[in-house]
Amino acid sequence: MDHLPKDPVLLLSVVNTELRDYYPSLDALCEDKHVGKDTIIGALRSIDYEYDERKNQFV
């Protein structure tokens, strides 16, 4: 996650923007950014956000 923010609130903003503008799914974002899906999910779960596949956003 060297190229993504470590702070979960900033990470939320960056990831949701990337998902909205560039990626059709969290899997596609993780593959392109070379980051584990569980890493992002865990960081955002720590601030009570979960990935909604239907919306392709963390809510």
N, CA, C, O and CB atoms as a CASP TS submission, in Angstrom:
PFRMAT TS
TARGET T0000
AUTHOR 0000-0000-0000
METHOD Language model
MODEL 1
PARENT N/A
ATOM      1  N   MET     1       0.822  -1.191   0.000  1.00  0.00           N
ATOM      2  CA  MET     1       0.000   0.000   0.000  1.00  0.00           C
ATOM      3  C   MET     1       0.866   1.254   0.000  1.00  0.00           C
ATOM      4  O   MET     1       0.430   2.306   0.469  1.00  0.00           O
ATOM      5  CB  MET     1      -0.935  -0.001   1.202  1.00  0.00           C
ATOM      6  N   ASP     2       2.056   1.155  -0.508  1.00  0.00           N
ATOM      7  CA  ASP     2       2.970   2.292  -0.500  1.00  0.00           C
ATOM      8  C   ASP     2       2.422   3.496  -1.255  1.00  0.00           C
ATOM      9  O   ASP     2       2.719   4.636  -0.899  1.00  0.00           O
ATOM     10  CB  ASP     2       4.293   1.888  -1.091  1.00  0.00           C
ATOM     11  N   HIS     3       1.639   3.261  -2.275  1.00  0.00           N
ATOM     12  CA  HIS     3       1.131   4.346  -3.099  1.00  0.00           C
ATOM     13  C   HIS     3      -0.277   4.783  -2.694  1.00  0.00           C
ATOM     14  O   HIS     3      -0.856   5.659  -3.336  1.00  0.00           O
ATOM     15  CB  HIS     3       1.137   3.929  -4.548  1.00  0.00           C
ATOM     16  N   LEU     4      -0.826   4.195  -1.654  1.00  0.00           N
ATOM     17  CA  LEU     4      -2.132   4.573  -1.118  1.00  0.00           C
ATOM     18  C   LEU     4      -1.959   5.112   0.294  1.00  0.00           C
ATOM     19  O   LEU     4      -1.049   4.695   1.011  1.00  0.00           O
ATOM     20  CB  LEU     4      -3.110   3.367  -1.129  1.00  0.00           C
ATOM     21  N   PRO     5      -2.831   6.043   0.702  1.00  0.00           N
ATOM     22  CA  PRO     5      -2.709   6.606   2.053  1.00  0.00           C
ATOM     23  C   PRO     5      -2.843   5.541   3.138  1.00  0.00           C
ATOM     24  O   PRO     5      -3.600   4.582   2.989  1.00  0.00           O
ATOM     25  CB  PRO     5      -3.762   7.685   2.265  1.00  0.00           C
ATOM     26  N   LYS     6      -2.114   5.715   4.208  1.00  0.00           N
ATOM     27  CA  LYS     6      -2.193   4.798   5.348  1.00  0.00           C
ATOM     28  C   LYS     6      -3.367   5.167   6.264  1.00  0.00           C
ATOM     29  O   LYS     6      -3.961   4.299   6.903  1.00  0.00           O
ATOM     30  CB  LYS     6      -0.868   4.814   6.145  1.00  0.00           C
ATOM     31  N   ASP     7      -3.690   6.452   6.320  1.00  0.00           N
ATOM     32  CA  ASP     7      -4.805   6.908   7.135  1.00  0.00           C
ATOM     33  C   ASP     7      -6.115   6.384   6.537  1.00  0.00           C
ATOM     34  O   ASP     7      -6.396   6.637   5.366  1.00  0.00           O
ATOM     35  CB  ASP     7      -4.820   8.462   7.233  1.00  0.00           C
ATOM     36  N   PRO     8      -6.920   5.658   7.323  1.00  0.00           N
ATOM     37  CA  PRO     8      -8.135   5.049   6.783  1.00  0.00           C
ATOM     38  C   PRO     8      -9.141   6.045   6.187  1.00  0.00           C
ATOM     39  O   PRO     8      -9.818   5.722   5.211  1.00  0.00           O
ATOM     40  CB  PRO     8      -8.805   4.269   7.861  1.00  0.00           C
ATOM     41  N   VAL     9      -9.247   7.238   6.755  1.00  0.00           N
ATOM     42  CA  VAL     9     -10.202   8.221   6.215  1.00  0.00           C
ATOM     43  C   VAL     9      -9.737   8.718   4.845  1.00  0.00           C
ATOM     44  O   VAL     9     -10.539   8.853   3.921  1.00  0.00           O
ATOM     45  CB  VAL     9     -10.367   9.419   7.193  1.00  0.00           C
ATOM     46  N   LEU    10      -8.452   8.984   4.726  1.00  0.00           N
ATOM     47  CA  LEU    10      -7.917   9.388   3.421  1.00  0.00           C
ATOM     48  C   LEU    10      -7.998   8.233   2.425  1.00  0.00           C
ATOM     49  O   LEU    10      -8.306   8.437   1.251  1.00  0.00           O
ATOM     50  CB  LEU    10      -6.457   9.871   3.560  1.00  0.00           C
ATOM     51  N   LEU    11      -7.721   7.031   2.895  1.00  0.00           N
ATOM     52  CA  LEU    11      -7.816   5.849   2.044  1.00  0.00           C
ATOM     53  C   LEU    11      -9.228   5.692   1.505  1.00  0.00           C
ATOM     54  O   LEU    11      -9.411   5.384   0.327  1.00  0.00           O
ATOM     55  CB  LEU    11      -7.400   4.593   2.814  1.00  0.00           C
ATOM     56  N   LEU    12     -10.213   5.895   2.341  1.00  0.00           N
ATOM     57  CA  LEU    12     -11.614   5.805   1.919  1.00  0.00           C
ATOM     58  C   LEU    12     -11.881   6.750   0.756  1.00  0.00           C
ATOM     59  O   LEU    12     -12.473   6.354  -0.248  1.00  0.00           O
ATOM     60  CB  LEU    12     -12.559   6.127   3.094  1.00  0.00           C
ATOM     61  N   SER    13     -11.453   7.977   0.888  1.00  0.00           N
ATOM     62  CA  SER    13     -11.678   8.971  -0.157  1.00  0.00           C
ATOM     63  C   SER    13     -10.993   8.575  -1.464  1.00  0.00           C
ATOM     64  O   SER    13     -11.597   8.633  -2.536  1.00  0.00           O
ATOM     65  CB  SER    13     -11.178  10.337   0.301  1.00  0.00           C
ATOM     66  N   VAL    14      -9.744   8.179  -1.364  1.00  0.00           N
ATOM     67  CA  VAL    14      -8.981   7.809  -2.560  1.00  0.00           C
ATOM     68  C   VAL    14      -9.580   6.570  -3.226  1.00  0.00           C
ATOM     69  O   VAL    14      -9.779   6.554  -4.441  1.00  0.00           O
ATOM     70  CB  VAL    14      -7.504   7.555  -2.199  1.00  0.00           C
ATOM     71  N   VAL    15      -9.866   5.546  -2.445  1.00  0.00           N
ATOM     72  CA  VAL    15     -10.382   4.295  -3.014  1.00  0.00           C
ATOM     73  C   VAL    15     -11.750   4.516  -3.650  1.00  0.00           C
ATOM     74  O   VAL    15     -11.988   4.047  -4.763  1.00  0.00           O
ATOM     75  CB  VAL    15     -10.472   3.204  -1.930  1.00  0.00           C
ATOM     76  N   ASN    16     -12.649   5.215  -2.971  1.00  0.00           N
ATOM     77  CA  ASN    16     -13.974   5.433  -3.552  1.00  0.00           C
ATOM     78  C   ASN    16     -13.900   6.290  -4.818  1.00  0.00           C
ATOM     79  O   ASN    16     -14.663   6.067  -5.758  1.00  0.00           O
ATOM     80  CB  ASN    16     -14.895   6.094  -2.527  1.00  0.00           C
ATOM     81  N   THR    17     -13.002   7.255  -4.849  1.00  0.00           N
ATOM     82  CA  THR    17     -12.824   8.055  -6.060  1.00  0.00           C
ATOM     83  C   THR    17     -12.295   7.201  -7.198  1.00  0.00           C
ATOM     84  O   THR    17     -12.783   7.282  -8.326  1.00  0.00           O
ATOM     85  CB  THR    17     -11.875   9.226  -5.796  1.00  0.00           C
ATOM     86  N   GLU    18     -11.294   6.380  -6.898  1.00  0.00           N
ATOM     87  CA  GLU    18     -10.723   5.493  -7.924  1.00  0.00           C
ATOM     88  C   GLU    18     -11.789   4.503  -8.438  1.00  0.00           C
ATOM     89  O   GLU    18     -11.888   4.262  -9.641  1.00  0.00           O
ATOM     90  CB  GLU    18      -9.497   4.717  -7.347  1.00  0.00           C
ATOM     91  N   LEU    19     -12.568   3.943  -7.529  1.00  0.00           N
ATOM     92  CA  LEU    19     -13.618   3.009  -7.937  1.00  0.00           C
ATOM     93  C   LEU    19     -14.656   3.710  -8.812  1.00  0.00           C
ATOM     94  O   LEU    19     -15.106   3.155  -9.814  1.00  0.00           O
ATOM     95  CB  LEU    19     -14.296   2.390  -6.701  1.00  0.00           C
ATOM     96  N   ARG    20     -15.023   4.898  -8.441  1.00  0.00           N
ATOM     97  CA  ARG    20     -16.029   5.647  -9.202  1.00  0.00           C
ATOM     98  C   ARG    20     -15.513   6.020 -10.596  1.00  0.00           C
ATOM     99  O   ARG    20     -16.237   5.895 -11.584  1.00  0.00           O
ATOM    100  CB  ARG    20     -16.437   6.918  -8.437  1.00  0.00           C
ATOM    101  N   ASP    21     -14.271   6.473 -10.667  1.00  0.00           N
ATOM    102  CA  ASP    21     -13.768   7.050 -11.912  1.00  0.00           C
ATOM    103  C   ASP    21     -13.036   6.086 -12.840  1.00  0.00           C
ATOM    104  O   ASP    21     -13.023   6.287 -14.055  1.00  0.00           O
ATOM    105  CB  ASP    21     -12.868   8.158 -11.589  1.00  0.00           C
ATOM    106  N   TYR    22     -12.422   5.033 -12.276  1.00  0.00           N
ATOM    107  CA  TYR    22     -11.521   4.230 -13.106  1.00  0.00           C
ATOM    108  C   TYR    22     -11.710   2.718 -13.088  1.00  0.00           C
ATOM    109  O   TYR    22     -11.302   2.046 -14.035  1.00  0.00           O
ATOM    110  CB  TYR    22     -10.168   4.508 -12.705  1.00  0.00           C
ATOM    111  N   TYR    23     -12.313   2.165 -12.046  1.00  0.00           N
ATOM    112  CA  TYR    23     -12.321   0.711 -11.903  1.00  0.00           C
ATOM    113  C   TYR    23     -13.737   0.158 -11.786  1.00  0.00           C
ATOM    114  O   TYR    23     -14.570   0.724 -11.078  1.00  0.00           O
ATOM    115  CB  TYR    23     -11.508   0.300 -10.689  1.00  0.00           C
ATOM    116  N   PRO    24     -14.011  -0.948 -12.481  1.00  0.00           N
ATOM    117  CA  PRO    24     -15.344  -1.554 -12.416  1.00  0.00           C
ATOM    118  C   PRO    24     -15.578  -2.382 -11.152  1.00  0.00           C
ATOM    119  O   PRO    24     -16.706  -2.779 -10.862  1.00  0.00           O
ATOM    120  CB  PRO    24     -15.560  -2.425 -13.623  1.00  0.00           C
ATOM    121  N   SER    25     -14.493  -2.639 -10.395  1.00  0.00           N
ATOM    122  CA  SER    25     -14.637  -3.459  -9.186  1.00  0.00           C
ATOM    123  C   SER    25     -13.438  -3.249  -8.268  1.00  0.00           C
ATOM    124  O   SER    25     -12.399  -2.731  -8.679  1.00  0.00           O
ATOM    125  CB  SER    25     -14.782  -4.960  -9.551  1.00  0.00           C
ATOM    126  N   LEU    26     -13.609  -3.662  -7.024  1.00  0.00           N
ATOM    127  CA  LEU    26     -12.499  -3.605  -6.069  1.00  0.00           C
ATOM    128  C   LEU    26     -11.383  -4.556  -6.499  1.00  0.00           C
ATOM    129  O   LEU    26     -10.204  -4.248  -6.327  1.00  0.00           O
ATOM    130  CB  LEU    26     -12.987  -3.958  -4.642  1.00  0.00           C
ATOM    131  N   ASP    27     -11.746  -5.693  -7.048  1.00  0.00           N
ATOM    132  CA  ASP    27     -10.730  -6.637  -7.523  1.00  0.00           C
ATOM    133  C   ASP    27      -9.842  -6.010  -8.598  1.00  0.00           C
ATOM    134  O   ASP    27      -8.624  -6.188  -8.585  1.00  0.00           O
ATOM    135  CB  ASP    27     -11.399  -7.904  -8.072  1.00  0.00           C
ATOM    136  N   ALA    28     -10.452  -5.278  -9.524  1.00  0.00           N
ATOM    137  CA  ALA    28      -9.691  -4.638 -10.602  1.00  0.00           C
ATOM    138  C   ALA    28      -8.741  -3.579 -10.032  1.00  0.00           C
ATOM    139  O   ALA    28      -7.591  -3.482 -10.462  1.00  0.00           O
ATOM    140  CB  ALA    28     -10.649  -3.997 -11.637  1.00  0.00           C
ATOM    141  N   LEU    29      -9.215  -2.792  -9.073  1.00  0.00           N
ATOM    142  CA  LEU    29      -8.370  -1.782  -8.440  1.00  0.00           C
ATOM    143  C   LEU    29      -7.189  -2.440  -7.741  1.00  0.00           C
ATOM    144  O   LEU    29      -6.046  -2.016  -7.907  1.00  0.00           O
ATOM    145  CB  LEU    29      -9.183  -0.942  -7.439  1.00  0.00           C
ATOM    146  N   CYS    30      -7.468  -3.468  -6.965  1.00  0.00           N
ATOM    147  CA  CYS    30      -6.400  -4.148  -6.214  1.00  0.00           C
ATOM    148  C   CYS    30      -5.364  -4.777  -7.135  1.00  0.00           C
ATOM    149  O   CYS    30      -4.164  -4.716  -6.866  1.00  0.00           O
ATOM    150  CB  CYS    30      -6.994  -5.220  -5.309  1.00  0.00           C
ATOM    151  N   GLU    31      -5.832  -5.379  -8.216  1.00  0.00           N
ATOM    152  CA  GLU    31      -4.907  -5.993  -9.168  1.00  0.00           C
ATOM    153  C   GLU    31      -4.016  -4.930  -9.809  1.00  0.00           C
ATOM    154  O   GLU    31      -2.805  -5.116  -9.924  1.00  0.00           O
ATOM    155  CB  GLU    31      -5.682  -6.769 -10.254  1.00  0.00           C
ATOM    156  N   ASP    32      -4.609  -3.834 -10.219  1.00  0.00           N
ATOM    157  CA  ASP    32      -3.851  -2.776 -10.876  1.00  0.00           C
ATOM    158  C   ASP    32      -2.872  -2.091  -9.922  1.00  0.00           C
ATOM    159  O   ASP    32      -1.757  -1.748 -10.317  1.00  0.00           O
ATOM    160  CB  ASP    32      -4.801  -1.748 -11.463  1.00  0.00           C
ATOM    161  N   LYS    33      -3.281  -1.894  -8.677  1.00  0.00           N
ATOM    162  CA  LYS    33      -2.449  -1.204  -7.683  1.00  0.00           C
ATOM    163  C   LYS    33      -1.506  -2.155  -6.940  1.00  0.00           C
ATOM    164  O   LYS    33      -0.678  -1.714  -6.144  1.00  0.00           O
ATOM    165  CB  LYS    33      -3.334  -0.484  -6.681  1.00  0.00           C
ATOM    166  N   HIS    34      -1.635  -3.455  -7.201  1.00  0.00           N
ATOM    167  CA  HIS    34      -0.801  -4.461  -6.543  1.00  0.00           C
ATOM    168  C   HIS    34      -0.926  -4.400  -5.023  1.00  0.00           C
ATOM    169  O   HIS    34       0.067  -4.371  -4.296  1.00  0.00           O
ATOM    170  CB  HIS    34       0.654  -4.279  -6.947  1.00  0.00           C
ATOM    171  N   VAL    35      -2.169  -4.383  -4.573  1.00  0.00           N
ATOM    172  CA  VAL    35      -2.444  -4.352  -3.135  1.00  0.00           C
ATOM    173  C   VAL    35      -3.475  -5.430  -2.831  1.00  0.00           C
ATOM    174  O   VAL    35      -4.372  -5.691  -3.632  1.00  0.00           O
ATOM    175  CB  VAL    35      -2.952  -2.936  -2.675  1.00  0.00           C
ATOM    176  N   GLY    36      -3.338  -6.046  -1.676  1.00  0.00           N
ATOM    177  CA  GLY    36      -4.265  -7.090  -1.283  1.00  0.00           C
ATOM    178  C   GLY    36      -5.647  -6.535  -0.963  1.00  0.00           C
ATOM    179  O   GLY    36      -5.783  -5.536  -0.256  1.00  0.00           O
ATOM    180  N   LYS    37      -6.646  -7.187  -1.483  1.00  0.00           N
ATOM    181  CA  LYS    37      -8.024  -6.781  -1.227  1.00  0.00           C
ATOM    182  C   LYS    37      -8.315  -6.772   0.272  1.00  0.00           C
ATOM    183  O   LYS    37      -8.981  -5.868   0.778  1.00  0.00           O
ATOM    184  CB  LYS    37      -9.004  -7.716  -1.954  1.00  0.00           C
ATOM    185  N   ASP    38      -7.814  -7.780   0.976  1.00  0.00           N
ATOM    186  CA  ASP    38      -8.037  -7.865   2.423  1.00  0.00           C
ATOM    187  C   ASP    38      -7.398  -6.695   3.168  1.00  0.00           C
ATOM    188  O   ASP    38      -7.899  -6.285   4.215  1.00  0.00           O
ATOM    189  CB  ASP    38      -7.486  -9.181   2.963  1.00  0.00           C
ATOM    190  N   THR    39      -6.313  -6.160   2.647  1.00  0.00           N
ATOM    191  CA  THR    39      -5.651  -5.015   3.271  1.00  0.00           C
ATOM    192  C   THR    39      -6.561  -3.791   3.239  1.00  0.00           C
ATOM    193  O   THR    39      -6.738  -3.109   4.249  1.00  0.00           O
ATOM    194  CB  THR    39      -4.317  -4.708   2.563  1.00  0.00           C
ATOM    195  N   ILE    40      -7.132  -3.523   2.072  1.00  0.00           N
ATOM    196  CA  ILE    40      -8.032  -2.371   1.939  1.00  0.00           C
ATOM    197  C   ILE    40      -9.300  -2.593   2.743  1.00  0.00           C
ATOM    198  O   ILE    40      -9.741  -1.702   3.468  1.00  0.00           O
ATOM    199  CB  ILE    40      -8.381  -2.116   0.460  1.00  0.00           C
ATOM    200  N   ILE    41      -9.887  -3.769   2.620  1.00  0.00           N
ATOM    201  CA  ILE    41     -11.124  -4.067   3.360  1.00  0.00           C
ATOM    202  C   ILE    41     -10.887  -3.937   4.860  1.00  0.00           C
ATOM    203  O   ILE    41     -11.715  -3.360   5.564  1.00  0.00           O
ATOM    204  CB  ILE    41     -11.638  -5.489   3.023  1.00  0.00           C
ATOM    205  N   GLY    42      -9.786  -4.457   5.353  1.00  0.00           N
ATOM    206  CA  GLY    42      -9.480  -4.383   6.779  1.00  0.00           C
ATOM    207  C   GLY    42      -9.291  -2.961   7.269  1.00  0.00           C
ATOM    208  O   GLY    42      -9.789  -2.594   8.334  1.00  0.00           O
ATOM    209  N   ALA    43      -8.572  -2.157   6.493  1.00  0.00           N
ATOM    210  CA  ALA    43      -8.339  -0.764   6.881  1.00  0.00           C
ATOM    211  C   ALA    43      -9.642   0.014   6.930  1.00  0.00           C
ATOM    212  O   ALA    43      -9.859   0.808   7.845  1.00  0.00           O
ATOM    213  CB  ALA    43      -7.365  -0.093   5.911  1.00  0.00           C
ATOM    214  N   LEU    44     -10.501  -0.205   5.962  1.00  0.00           N
ATOM    215  CA  LEU    44     -11.756   0.555   5.922  1.00  0.00           C
ATOM    216  C   LEU    44     -12.804  -0.011   6.871  1.00  0.00           C
ATOM    217  O   LEU    44     -13.695   0.710   7.321  1.00  0.00           O
ATOM    218  CB  LEU    44     -12.309   0.574   4.507  1.00  0.00           C
ATOM    219  N   ARG    45     -12.699  -1.274   7.168  1.00  0.00           N
ATOM    220  CA  ARG    45     -13.583  -1.857   8.182  1.00  0.00           C
ATOM    221  C   ARG    45     -13.281  -1.250   9.558  1.00  0.00           C
ATOM    222  O   ARG    45     -14.167  -1.143  10.406  1.00  0.00           O
ATOM    223  CB  ARG    45     -13.422  -3.403   8.223  1.00  0.00           C
ATOM    224  N   SER    46     -12.026  -0.859   9.766  1.00  0.00           N
ATOM    225  CA  SER    46     -11.639  -0.263  11.053  1.00  0.00           C
ATOM    226  C   SER    46     -12.345   1.070  11.315  1.00  0.00           C
ATOM    227  O   SER    46     -12.415   1.526  12.456  1.00  0.00           O
ATOM    228  CB  SER    46     -10.129  -0.058  11.097  1.00  0.00           C
ATOM    229  N   ILE    47     -12.864   1.689  10.259  1.00  0.00           N
ATOM    230  CA  ILE    47     -13.651   2.916  10.435  1.00  0.00           C
ATOM    231  C   ILE    47     -15.109   2.682  10.032  1.00  0.00           C
ATOM    232  O   ILE    47     -15.828   3.609   9.658  1.00  0.00           O
ATOM    233  CB  ILE    47     -13.046   4.075   9.604  1.00  0.00           C
ATOM    234  N   ASP    48     -15.519   1.416  10.119  1.00  0.00           N
ATOM    235  CA  ASP    48     -16.920   1.003   9.915  1.00  0.00           C
ATOM    236  C   ASP    48     -17.448   1.182   8.494  1.00  0.00           C
ATOM    237  O   ASP    48     -18.615   1.522   8.301  1.00  0.00           O
ATOM    238  CB  ASP    48     -17.793   1.769  10.840  1.00  0.00           C
ATOM    239  N   TYR    49     -16.594   0.953   7.507  1.00  0.00           N
ATOM    240  CA  TYR    49     -17.033   0.970   6.118  1.00  0.00           C
ATOM    241  C   TYR    49     -16.888  -0.432   5.537  1.00  0.00           C
ATOM    242  O   TYR    49     -15.917  -1.137   5.812  1.00  0.00           O
ATOM    243  CB  TYR    49     -16.221   2.003   5.285  1.00  0.00           C
ATOM    244  N   GLU    50     -17.862  -0.819   4.736  1.00  0.00           N
ATOM    245  CA  GLU    50     -17.865  -2.121   4.069  1.00  0.00           C
ATOM    246  C   GLU    50     -18.017  -1.894   2.572  1.00  0.00           C
ATOM    247  O   GLU    50     -18.634  -0.921   2.139  1.00  0.00           O
ATOM    248  CB  GLU    50     -19.010  -3.039   4.615  1.00  0.00           C
ATOM    249  N   TYR    51     -17.451  -2.795   1.792  1.00  0.00           N
ATOM    250  CA  TYR    51     -17.551  -2.699   0.339  1.00  0.00           C
ATOM    251  C   TYR    51     -18.913  -3.185  -0.121  1.00  0.00           C
ATOM    252  O   TYR    51     -19.343  -4.279   0.245  1.00  0.00           O
ATOM    253  CB  TYR    51     -16.433  -3.508  -0.343  1.00  0.00           C
ATOM    254  N   ASP    52     -19.589  -2.381  -0.915  1.00  0.00           N
ATOM    255  CA  ASP    52     -20.878  -2.735  -1.515  1.00  0.00           C
ATOM    256  C   ASP    52     -20.625  -2.985  -2.996  1.00  0.00           C
ATOM    257  O   ASP    52     -20.411  -2.048  -3.765  1.00  0.00           O
ATOM    258  CB  ASP    52     -21.965  -1.600  -1.296  1.00  0.00           C
ATOM    259  N   GLU    53     -20.650  -4.255  -3.388  1.00  0.00           N
ATOM    260  CA  GLU    53     -20.356  -4.618  -4.780  1.00  0.00           C
ATOM    261  C   GLU    53     -21.340  -3.981  -5.750  1.00  0.00           C
ATOM    262  O   GLU    53     -20.957  -3.567  -6.844  1.00  0.00           O
ATOM    263  CB  GLU    53     -20.380  -6.133  -4.948  1.00  0.00           C
ATOM    264  N   ARG    54     -22.583  -3.901  -5.360  1.00  0.00           N
ATOM    265  CA  ARG    54     -23.617  -3.342  -6.236  1.00  0.00           C
ATOM    266  C   ARG    54     -23.329  -1.876  -6.558  1.00  0.00           C
ATOM    267  O   ARG    54     -23.488  -1.439  -7.697  1.00  0.00           O
ATOM    268  CB  ARG    54     -25.004  -3.477  -5.583  1.00  0.00           C
ATOM    269  N   LYS    55     -22.908  -1.129  -5.549  1.00  0.00           N
ATOM    270  CA  LYS    55     -22.587   0.286  -5.728  1.00  0.00           C
ATOM    271  C   LYS    55     -21.147   0.512  -6.156  1.00  0.00           C
ATOM    272  O   LYS    55     -20.790   1.599  -6.609  1.00  0.00           O
ATOM    273  CB  LYS    55     -22.855   1.037  -4.452  1.00  0.00           C
ATOM    274  N   ASN    56     -20.321  -0.519  -6.010  1.00  0.00           N
ATOM    275  CA  ASN    56     -18.879  -0.430  -6.271  1.00  0.00           C
ATOM    276  C   ASN    56     -18.257   0.715  -5.467  1.00  0.00           C
ATOM    277  O   ASN    56     -17.477   1.514  -5.985  1.00  0.00           O
ATOM    278  CB  ASN    56     -18.612  -0.227  -7.784  1.00  0.00           C
ATOM    279  N   GLN    57     -18.626   0.766  -4.192  1.00  0.00           N
ATOM    280  CA  GLN    57     -18.144   1.799  -3.283  1.00  0.00           C
ATOM    281  C   GLN    57     -18.085   1.234  -1.872  1.00  0.00           C
ATOM    282  O   GLN    57     -18.756   0.252  -1.554  1.00  0.00           O
ATOM    283  CB  GLN    57     -19.051   3.056  -3.336  1.00  0.00           C
ATOM    284  N   PHE    58     -17.282   1.859  -1.038  1.00  0.00           N
ATOM    285  CA  PHE    58     -17.320   1.556   0.386  1.00  0.00           C
ATOM    286  C   PHE    58     -18.358   2.473   1.011  1.00  0.00           C
ATOM    287  O   PHE    58     -18.329   3.689   0.824  1.00  0.00           O
ATOM    288  CB  PHE    58     -15.909   1.734   1.060  1.00  0.00           C
ATOM    289  N   VAL    59     -19.272   1.873   1.753  1.00  0.00           N
ATOM    290  CA  VAL    59     -20.371   2.637   2.372  1.00  0.00           C
ATOM    291  C   VAL    59     -20.448   2.341   3.845  1.00  0.00           C
ATOM    292  O   VAL    59     -21.306   2.885   4.540  1.00  0.00           O
ATOM    293  CB  VAL    59     -21.716   2.316   1.703  1.00  0.00           C
TER
END
